[in-house]
């Protein structure tokens, strides 16, 4: 998975060295610009959609929060009683997530900085991957889901950037900039191509909120 590894390294560099403060603020209650507020609202809606795909009572369940960021999803899963493995490629974001987690939930969460597909994380009942696969090409998404799916009993709920005219325009503009001078570019996904690459895939919902456009999909291993 050479392409996956190269993209993963760019994502780590971006979030650890360029965007940590932005994401720390975006995922808090701090005031942000109107544009970033639409992104915050969209992400909040998407997180609610994804959580709705899992039981309210998760006691006894082991859940992977793949790409946990600053830990908003992690905290909600732990509050439902899940034993959570919260993984992110960025050690900086993991540090923020650990610092923010309520003391009463800490016994339920294991944090790890690294690759969300690493088999060392173990087996799971459920996996949530919110906006953590949006930078990858279709074959790399399929390969990552296979690796995680082999260790998942119930379902994987994840998001992609849907192939819309709006996102395709931004995708094209992103390619105009030298790779070293831009953040990782979202790769818009066409659902028919994903279905051919990923078995047992279903559409759940789409959120459009200003500059935030994301589609929730579900895979049953």
Protein Blocks (a to p, Z undefined) as FASTA:
>chain_A
ZZlmmmmmmmmmmmmmmmmmmmmmmmmcbdcdfklmmmmmmmmmmmmmmmmmpcfblghi
acddehjlnommmmmmmmnopacddddfblklmmmmmmmpcfklmmmpccdeddfklmkn
opafbdcdehklmmpcfklmmmmmmmmmmmcfkbccdddddddfklmmmmmmmmmpcfkl
cccddddddfklmmmmmghiacfbdcdehjaccddddddZZ
